Amino acid sequence: MSFVILAILLTVSVVLSGCTKEKSPKDALQSSMSKSADIKSYNFSGSMKFEDFNFPDDEMSASEAAAVVNLLKSAELSWTGGYRADPMMMEVNLQLALKGDLAINFNIPVLMTEKKVWVKIPNIPMLPIPEDMVGKFIELDLEELAKESGQTIPSIDPGKSQKFSNDVMGILFKHVEEESYLKEIKVKDAGLPADVDVKKVVQFHMDQTQIEPLVNTIVDKIAPELIDLLLNSQEYQDLLQLKKEDLEEAKKSLSELKDTEITEALAEMKKELKSLDITSNIGIDKKEYPVYTDAKISAAIESEELTGSLGIKVVTQMTGINGDVKFENSEPKGDDVITMDQLQEQLGGLYGDMGADSL
């Protein structure tokens, strides 16, 4: 009897250990990307900032070059907004802030549905925009634009874009070596903002020494599967405005690519790319949604055409997943809307007057 009890206890312990086993960083990311397909609404925010930008220009004096660098370093592009799948609506509020002597701060709201886009005209001091136009929305009718250009209406549904992104990431993670690029780090060590509530943080890291194996993996495995993904999905072809014949040609060209061509291209890249460091933290919440991402990219290049260094940091965050979306602007109507033709007529007259005065 004691052996039976011992066997039961051992069986239960094995089952429980299997249930509580932590997912690997790779599995956690793949599961999170799959889970994000369930997202039907959310609010979001993000920012992009230059941390380094140094590409000397022989035609610039040292003081001019320093002024450009300082201007870029003081600039920050940020955004907030919301998305709802049904009925589809997305709002993006773009903000550009420049600090220093030429301090500027302005906001450009953009609203989108499946068939229309509205862009609010901001008040930008350096641009002589007529006062009666400031605050109005320029309306773009996507069906009309498609008809005029003779092309199909472009898809701007973020839900479809998210689905495509999930499929791409699934192919990528399937072939990327986990131990070379991914690791889990403690939440408290990730440097996340105080308002970000996550259970797990997976970090992706790559430097210039890892480019060669990654490029070979992309050419041999990832790219062919991505092309097949697009070839087998009319939805994705429409989303990216791609033609089947172009994809078939790309697949053929990829299959004919010779190892010597790849080797020569990598050798040239190694020669010119003096340093590269990409670090990204992906925060996953308790429901397995990828609610936070930051990425720092720094690189130094030395070639005949271009020499210098670059550093960028990008941060994105999602909140209120599958809840009621908070839109700052409603769909504009009536006198709040102007067409592109009306805008061109107004600005055409404005710049015509300016040109006449300058003669």
C-alpha positions in Angstrom: 0.0 0.0 0.0 2.8 2.4 0.8 4.3 1.8 -2.6 1.0 2.8 -4.2 0.8 6.0 -2.1 4.4 6.8 -3.0 3.7 6.2 -6.7 0.7 8.5 -6.6 2.7 11.2 -4.8 5.5 10.9 -7.4 3.1 11.1 -10.2 1.4 14.2 -8.8 4.7 15.9 -8.2 5.8 15.3 -11.8 2.5 16.7 -13.1 2.7 19.7 -10.9 6.3 20.4 -11.8 5.3 20.3 -15.5 2.4 22.7 -15.0 4.5 25.2 -13.1 7.6 25.0 -15.3 8.6 28.5 -16.5 8.5 29.0 -20.2 11.8 29.7 -21.9 12.3 33.3 -23.2 11.6 32.1 -26.8 8.4 30.2 -25.8 7.2 33.2 -23.7 7.6 35.5 -26.7 5.9 33.1 -29.1 3.0 32.6 -26.7 2.7 36.3 -26.2 2.7 37.1 -29.9 0.0 34.5 -30.4 -2.0 35.9 -27.5 -1.9 39.4 -29.0 -4.1 38.1 -31.8 -7.0 38.3 -29.3 -6.5 42.0 -28.8 -9.6 43.9 -30.2 -9.0 47.3 -28.6 -6.4 49.2 -26.6 -4.8 52.6 -25.9 -1.2 53.1 -26.6 1.7 55.5 -26.2 5.3 55.7 -27.4 8.3 57.9 -28.1 11.4 58.0 -30.3 14.5 60.0 -29.4 18.0 60.4 -30.8 20.6 59.7 -28.2 23.5 60.1 -30.6 23.8 61.6 -34.1 27.2 62.4 -35.4 27.8 62.4 -39.2 30.3 65.2 -39.9 29.7 67.2 -43.2 32.8 68.7 -44.9 30.6 71.7 -46.0 29.6 72.5 -42.4 31.7 74.4 -39.9 32.3 72.8 -36.5 29.8 75.1 -34.9 27.1 74.3 -37.5 27.6 70.6 -37.1 27.4 70.9 -33.3 24.1 72.9 -33.7 22.6 70.1 -35.9 23.7 67.4 -33.4 22.3 69.4 -30.5 19.0 70.0 -32.3 18.5 66.3 -33.1 19.4 65.3 -29.5 16.9 67.8 -28.1 14.1 66.5 -30.4 11.6 63.9 -29.2 8.8 62.5 -31.3 6.1 60.9 -29.1 2.6 59.6 -29.7 -0.6 58.5 -27.9 -3.8 57.0 -29.2 -6.3 54.2 -29.3 -7.5 51.4 -31.5 -10.8 49.7 -31.8 -11.4 46.8 -34.2 -15.2 46.9 -34.6 -16.2 49.3 -36.0 -12.6 50.0 -37.0 -11.2 53.3 -35.7 -7.7 54.4 -34.8 -6.5 57.7 -33.4 -2.8 58.7 -33.3 -1.8 62.0 -31.7 1.7 62.9 -32.8 3.7 65.3 -30.7 7.0 66.9 -31.7 9.1 68.6 -29.0 12.3 70.6 -29.6 14.1 72.1 -26.6 16.6 74.8 -26.4 16.7 78.3 -28.0 14.3 77.2 -30.8 11.9 75.4 -28.5 8.9 74.1 -30.4 6.0 71.9 -29.3 3.1 70.9 -31.5 0.6 68.2 -31.8 -0.9 66.6 -35.0 -4.0 64.3 -34.3 -4.7 61.7 -37.0 -8.0 59.7 -37.1 -8.5 56.6 -39.3 -11.4 54.4 -40.3 -11.4 51.7 -43.0 -12.3 54.2 -45.7 -11.2 57.6 -44.5 -8.3 59.5 -42.8 -8.5 62.9 -41.1 -5.4 65.0 -40.2 -5.8 68.0 -37.9 -4.0 71.1 -39.1 -1.7 72.2 -36.3 -0.6 75.7 -35.4 3.1 75.8 -36.3 4.7 79.2 -35.8 7.3 78.8 -38.5 4.6 78.0 -41.1 2.2 80.8 -42.2 -1.0 78.7 -42.1 -4.2 80.8 -42.4 -5.8 81.1 -39.0 -9.2 80.0 -40.2 -7.6 76.6 -41.3 -5.9 75.9 -38.0 -7.7 73.2 -36.0 -9.7 71.9 -39.0 -9.3 68.3 -40.3 -8.1 67.5 -43.8 -10.2 64.6 -45.0 -8.7 61.9 -47.3 -11.2 59.6 -48.9 -9.2 56.3 -49.5 -11.7 55.0 -52.0 -11.5 58.1 -54.1 -7.7 58.2 -54.0 -7.6 54.5 -55.0 -10.0 55.2 -57.9 -7.9 58.2 -59.1 -4.7 56.2 -59.0 -6.2 53.1 -60.5 -5.1 51.0 -57.6 -7.0 49.1 -54.9 -7.8 50.8 -51.6 -4.9 50.4 -49.2 -5.6 48.5 -45.9 -4.8 50.5 -42.8 -6.4 48.1 -40.3 -4.0 47.7 -37.4 -5.7 44.4 -36.5 -4.6 42.9 -39.8 -1.2 44.4 -39.5 -0.9 42.9 -36.0 -1.9 39.5 -37.3 0.7 39.7 -40.1 3.3 40.8 -37.5 2.5 37.8 -35.3 3.0 35.4 -38.3 6.3 37.1 -39.2 7.5 36.9 -35.6 6.5 33.3 -35.5 8.7 32.4 -38.4 11.5 34.5 -37.0 11.5 32.9 -33.6 11.3 29.5 -35.1 14.7 29.9 -36.6 16.5 32.2 -34.2 18.8 30.5 -31.7 17.5 31.4 -28.3 20.8 31.2 -26.4 22.4 33.6 -28.8 19.8 36.4 -28.8 17.3 36.0 -26.0 17.3 35.9 -22.2 14.9 36.6 -19.4 15.8 39.4 -17.1 14.3 40.5 -13.7 11.6 43.1 -14.0 13.3 45.3 -11.5 16.5 45.3 -13.5 14.8 46.2 -16.9 14.5 49.9 -16.2 10.8 50.1 -17.1 8.7 53.1 -16.2 6.9 52.9 -12.9 3.4 52.7 -14.5 4.3 49.5 -16.5 2.8 46.4 -14.9 4.5 43.3 -16.3 5.2 39.8 -15.0 8.1 38.9 -17.3 10.7 40.7 -19.3 12.5 39.1 -22.3 15.5 40.8 -23.6 16.8 40.6 -27.2 20.4 41.5 -27.8 22.6 41.5 -30.9 25.9 43.1 -31.8 28.0 43.1 -35.0 29.6 39.7 -34.3 26.2 38.1 -34.7 25.3 39.6 -38.1 26.8 36.9 -40.2 25.0 33.9 -38.7 21.7 35.9 -38.6 22.0 37.0 -42.3 22.7 33.3 -43.3 19.7 32.2 -41.4 17.5 34.9 -43.0 18.6 34.0 -46.5 18.4 30.2 -46.0 15.3 29.8 -43.8 13.5 33.0 -42.8 13.1 34.8 -46.1 11.8 31.8 -48.1 9.2 31.1 -45.5 8.2 34.8 -45.4 7.7 34.9 -49.1 5.6 31.7 -49.0 3.5 33.3 -46.2 2.8 36.2 -48.5 2.2 34.0 -51.6 -0.4 32.0 -49.7 -2.3 34.9 -48.3 -4.3 37.3 -50.5 -5.1 39.3 -47.4 -1.4 40.0 -46.7 -0.8 40.8 -50.4 -3.6 43.4 -50.2 -2.3 44.7 -46.9 1.2 45.4 -48.2 0.1 46.2 -51.8 2.2 43.4 -53.2 1.6 41.5 -56.5 1.9 37.7 -56.7 4.2 37.9 -59.7 6.6 40.1 -57.9 6.7 37.7 -54.9 7.3 34.8 -57.3 10.2 36.7 -58.9 11.6 37.5 -55.4 11.5 33.8 -54.5 13.2 32.8 -57.7 16.0 35.5 -57.2 16.5 34.3 -53.6 16.9 30.7 -54.7 19.5 31.8 -57.3 21.5 33.8 -54.8 25.0 32.3 -54.6 27.0 31.8 -51.4 29.9 33.8 -52.8 27.6 36.9 -53.2 26.4 36.6 -49.6 30.0 36.2 -48.4 31.2 39.2 -50.4 28.3 41.4 -49.1 29.0 40.4 -45.5 32.7 41.1 -45.9 31.9 44.6 -47.2 29.5 45.1 -44.3 32.0 44.0 -41.7 34.6 46.4 -43.2 32.3 49.4 -43.0 30.2 48.7 -39.8 32.5 49.4 -37.0 30.1 48.8 -34.2 26.4 47.7 -33.7 24.4 47.1 -30.6 20.7 46.4 -30.5 19.0 45.8 -27.2 15.3 45.4 -26.8 13.2 44.6 -23.7 9.7 43.1 -24.2 7.4 43.3 -21.1 4.7 40.6 -20.9 1.8 41.0 -18.4 0.0 38.4 -16.3 -2.4 37.7 -19.2 0.6 37.1 -21.5 0.0 40.2 -23.6 3.2 42.0 -24.8 2.3 45.4 -23.3 5.7 47.1 -23.3 8.7 47.3 -25.6 11.8 49.4 -25.7 14.7 49.3 -28.1 18.1 51.0 -28.1 20.0 50.9 -31.4 23.5 52.3 -31.7 25.9 52.0 -34.7 29.1 53.4 -36.0 29.8 53.4 -39.8 33.0 54.2 -41.7 32.9 54.2 -45.5 33.8 56.4 -48.4 30.2 57.8 -48.6 29.3 58.0 -44.9 31.2 58.1 -41.6 29.8 58.7 -38.2 27.6 57.3 -35.4 24.0 57.0 -34.6 21.9 56.1 -31.5 18.1 55.8 -31.2 15.8 54.8 -28.4 12.2 53.8 -29.1 9.6 53.0 -26.4 6.0 51.7 -26.9 3.3 50.7 -24.4 -0.3 49.4 -24.5 -2.9 49.9 -21.8 -6.6 49.0 -21.4 -6.4 45.9 -23.6 -9.9 44.8 -24.8 -11.5 47.6 -22.7 -13.4 50.8 -23.7 -11.0 52.9 -25.8 -10.5 56.5 -24.9 -10.4 58.7 -28.0 -9.4 62.3 -27.6 -11.1 63.3 -30.9 -14.4 62.1 -32.4 -15.0 61.6 -36.1 -14.9 65.2 -37.6 -17.9 66.5 -39.6 -19.4 69.6 -41.1 -17.4 72.8 -40.9 -14.6 71.0 -39.0 -13.6 69.3 -42.3 -11.9 70.5 -45.4 -10.9 68.5 -48.5 -7.5 68.2 -50.0 -8.6 70.4 -52.9 -9.7 73.1 -50.6 -6.4 72.9 -48.8 -4.4 73.2 -52.0 -6.5 76.1 -53.1 -5.8 77.9 -49.8 -2.1 77.2 -49.7 -1.7 77.8 -53.4 -3.0 81.3 -53.0 -0.9 81.9 -49.9 2.4 80.8 -51.6 1.5 82.6 -54.7 1.1 85.9 -52.7 4.4 85.2 -51.0 6.1 84.6 -54.3 4.7 87.9 -55.7 5.9 89.9 -52.7 9.4 88.5 -53.0 9.9 89.6 -56.6 
